[in-house]
Amino acid sequence: MEDVLAVYHRPYDQQYPMVCMDEKGKELRSQRVDWHTPPAGAEVLRQDYEYKREGSANLWLMCEPLRGWRRIAVSQDRTARTFAQQLRQLVDEDFPQAHKIILVSDNLNIHGIWSLYEAFQPEEARRMAAKIEWHYTPEHGSWLNMAELELSAMQRQCLNRRFSSLSSLNRACQAWATARNRDATKIKWQFSNAEARIRLHRLYPQLLDKT
């Protein structure tokens, strides 16, 4: 916890961008009946409760909180190889000029440098791995990942409706991310190690007073 909180309080540096990443699943559902025409005076369409399952998708979110930037990718699976492709894009396309990318994520089983070696030749995997400085949130501490705040905003503003296909879900996600990036919506993280030692003191070892 203290390691992640210390990372969050580093000053902004273009050569060392601090990026948070997280992911979530999304069930694809189509309508069994058409949208109901709203009655006179109503402002929203009515959606029938019946739906048809159309599979599922996985959303990958990368965000740079201090700059107000985020990227969303939609895939049909959640494998180490797919995740490795997200890391490749992060290194080679999102931040090609960075000296090192400071990456914060949770401890999901596929979140690791080793995933690069699943998808690329060792020399290529090592090249990308050398550009990533990884910091993990503690077990049961995923709330420390600022990317969760972005996913929460996306859930409220974009994902709170049905999507029947990967393409329709992707279009909505890209439109949401484009609008957020245009406004350069940042995350102002306030919680610090000094506050954690007071508010979460029960989590710290109790040292015996030897005086």
C-alpha positions as CSV (number, residue, x, y, z in Angstrom):
1,M,0.0,0.0,0.0
2,E,2.7,2.5,1.0
3,D,4.6,1.8,-2.2
4,V,1.6,2.6,-4.4
5,L,0.7,5.7,-2.4
6,A,4.3,6.9,-2.7
7,V,4.2,6.5,-6.5
8,Y,1.0,8.5,-6.6
9,H,2.7,11.5,-5.0
10,R,5.6,11.6,-7.4
11,P,5.6,14.8,-9.5
12,Y,4.5,14.6,-13.2
13,D,7.3,13.7,-15.5
14,Q,6.8,13.1,-19.2
15,Q,9.8,10.8,-19.3
16,Y,8.4,8.7,-16.5
17,P,4.6,8.6,-17.0
18,M,2.6,7.0,-14.2
19,V,-0.1,4.8,-15.7
20,C,-2.8,2.8,-13.9
21,M,-4.4,-0.2,-15.6
22,D,-7.4,-2.3,-14.8
23,E,-10.0,-4.4,-16.6
24,K,-13.6,-5.6,-16.3
25,G,-15.9,-8.0,-18.0
26,K,-19.1,-7.0,-19.8
27,E,-21.9,-9.4,-20.7
28,L,-23.3,-8.8,-24.2
29,R,-27.1,-8.8,-24.4
30,S,-29.5,-8.1,-27.2
31,Q,-33.1,-7.1,-27.1
32,R,-35.8,-9.8,-27.5
33,V,-38.3,-7.1,-28.5
34,D,-37.8,-3.6,-29.9
35,W,-37.4,-0.5,-27.7
36,H,-40.8,0.7,-26.5
37,T,-41.9,4.1,-27.8
38,P,-42.0,6.4,-24.8
39,P,-45.4,7.8,-23.8
40,A,-46.2,11.5,-24.5
41,G,-44.1,13.7,-22.2
42,A,-41.6,11.0,-21.3
43,E,-37.9,11.8,-21.8
44,V,-36.4,8.2,-22.0
45,L,-37.1,5.1,-24.0
46,R,-38.5,2.0,-22.1
47,Q,-36.5,-1.2,-22.3
48,D,-38.1,-4.6,-22.0
49,Y,-36.7,-6.7,-19.2
50,E,-36.2,-9.7,-21.5
51,Y,-32.9,-10.1,-23.3
52,K,-30.8,-12.6,-25.2
53,R,-27.3,-13.5,-24.1
54,E,-24.7,-12.8,-26.9
55,G,-21.5,-13.8,-25.1
56,S,-19.1,-11.6,-23.2
57,A,-16.3,-9.1,-23.7
58,N,-13.4,-7.8,-21.7
59,L,-12.5,-4.1,-21.3
60,W,-8.9,-3.1,-20.8
61,L,-8.4,0.4,-19.4
62,M,-5.1,2.3,-19.3
63,C,-5.1,5.8,-17.8
64,E,-2.6,8.5,-16.9
65,P,-4.3,10.4,-14.1
66,L,-1.9,13.3,-13.9
67,R,-2.4,14.1,-17.6
68,G,-6.1,13.3,-17.9
69,W,-5.6,10.6,-20.6
70,R,-7.1,7.2,-20.9
71,R,-7.3,4.4,-23.5
72,I,-10.0,1.7,-23.7
73,A,-9.6,-1.6,-25.6
74,V,-12.3,-4.2,-26.1
75,S,-11.5,-7.9,-26.6
76,Q,-13.4,-11.1,-26.6
77,D,-11.0,-12.9,-24.3
78,R,-8.9,-12.2,-21.3
79,T,-5.7,-14.1,-21.8
80,A,-2.0,-13.5,-21.1
81,R,-1.4,-13.1,-24.8
82,T,-4.1,-10.5,-25.2
83,F,-2.8,-8.6,-22.2
84,A,0.7,-8.7,-23.6
85,Q,-0.7,-6.9,-26.7
86,Q,-2.0,-4.2,-24.5
87,L,1.5,-3.8,-22.9
88,R,3.0,-3.7,-26.4
89,Q,0.7,-0.9,-27.4
90,L,1.4,0.9,-24.1
91,V,5.2,0.8,-24.7
92,D,5.4,1.3,-28.5
93,E,2.4,3.4,-29.3
94,D,1.1,5.2,-26.2
95,F,4.4,6.2,-24.7
96,P,7.2,5.5,-27.3
97,Q,9.4,8.4,-26.1
98,A,9.2,7.6,-22.4
99,H,12.3,6.5,-20.6
100,K,10.3,4.2,-18.3
101,I,6.6,3.7,-17.7
102,I,5.5,3.6,-14.1
103,L,2.7,1.0,-14.2
104,V,0.2,0.4,-11.3
105,S,-2.1,-2.6,-11.4
106,D,-3.6,-5.3,-9.2
107,N,-2.3,-8.8,-8.8
108,L,-4.5,-10.6,-11.3
109,N,-2.8,-13.8,-12.5
110,I,-2.1,-12.5,-16.0
111,H,-0.7,-9.1,-14.8
112,G,3.0,-9.6,-15.0
113,I,6.1,-9.2,-17.2
114,W,6.0,-13.0,-17.9
115,S,2.9,-12.4,-20.1
116,L,5.2,-10.7,-22.7
117,Y,7.2,-13.9,-23.0
118,E,4.0,-15.8,-23.8
119,A,3.4,-13.6,-26.8
120,F,6.8,-12.4,-28.1
121,Q,10.3,-13.7,-28.7
122,P,12.6,-13.3,-25.7
123,E,14.5,-10.4,-27.1
124,E,11.4,-8.4,-27.9
125,A,9.7,-9.3,-24.6
126,R,12.8,-8.1,-22.7
127,R,12.9,-4.9,-24.7
128,M,9.4,-4.0,-23.6
129,A,9.8,-5.3,-20.0
130,A,12.8,-3.1,-19.5
131,K,10.6,0.0,-20.1
132,I,8.1,-0.9,-17.4
133,E,8.5,-0.3,-13.7
134,W,5.7,-2.3,-12.1
135,H,3.9,-1.5,-8.9
136,Y,1.1,-3.8,-7.5
137,T,-1.8,-2.9,-5.3
138,P,-1.9,-5.2,-2.2
139,E,-4.3,-8.2,-2.0
140,H,-7.8,-6.9,-1.1
141,G,-6.5,-3.4,-1.9
142,S,-7.6,-2.9,-5.5
143,W,-9.4,0.3,-4.3
144,L,-5.9,1.8,-4.4
145,N,-5.8,1.5,-8.2
146,M,-6.9,4.8,-9.7
147,A,-8.0,3.0,-12.8
148,E,-10.9,1.6,-10.8
149,L,-12.2,5.2,-10.5
150,E,-12.2,5.5,-14.3
151,L,-14.0,2.2,-14.7
152,S,-16.6,3.3,-12.2
153,A,-17.1,6.5,-14.2
154,M,-17.4,4.5,-17.4
155,Q,-19.9,2.2,-15.8
156,R,-22.2,5.1,-14.8
157,Q,-21.8,7.1,-18.0
158,C,-21.3,4.5,-20.8
159,L,-21.9,0.9,-19.8
160,N,-25.2,1.2,-18.0
161,R,-27.1,-0.2,-20.9
162,R,-27.2,-3.3,-23.1
163,F,-24.8,-4.0,-25.9
164,S,-25.4,-6.8,-28.4
165,S,-21.9,-7.0,-30.0
166,L,-18.2,-6.2,-29.5
167,S,-18.4,-3.6,-32.2
168,S,-21.3,-1.6,-30.6
169,L,-19.6,-1.8,-27.2
170,N,-16.3,-0.7,-28.7
171,R,-17.9,2.3,-30.4
172,A,-19.5,3.5,-27.2
173,C,-16.3,3.0,-25.2
174,Q,-14.2,4.9,-27.7
175,A,-16.7,7.8,-27.8
176,W,-16.6,8.0,-24.0
177,A,-12.8,7.9,-23.9
178,T,-12.5,10.5,-26.6
179,A,-14.8,12.9,-24.7
180,R,-12.9,12.4,-21.5
181,N,-9.6,12.9,-23.2
182,R,-10.8,16.1,-24.9
183,D,-11.7,17.5,-21.5
184,A,-8.5,16.2,-20.0
185,T,-10.4,14.8,-17.1
186,K,-7.8,14.1,-14.3
187,I,-8.0,12.2,-11.1
188,K,-7.0,14.2,-8.0
189,W,-5.7,11.6,-5.5
190,Q,-5.6,12.9,-1.9
191,F,-4.9,9.8,0.2
192,S,-1.3,9.7,1.4
193,N,1.0,7.4,3.5
194,A,0.7,9.9,6.4
195,E,-3.1,9.6,6.4
196,A,-2.9,5.8,5.9
197,R,-0.8,5.4,9.1
198,I,-3.5,7.2,11.1
199,R,-6.7,6.0,9.5
200,L,-5.5,2.4,8.8
201,H,-3.3,2.0,11.9
202,R,-4.9,-1.3,12.7
203,L,-3.3,-2.8,9.6
204,Y,0.2,-2.0,10.8
205,P,2.2,-4.4,13.1
206,Q,2.0,-3.4,16.7
207,L,5.5,-2.8,17.9
208,L,6.4,-3.5,21.6
209,D,7.6,-0.6,23.6
210,K,11.0,-1.6,24.9
211,T,11.4,1.5,27.1
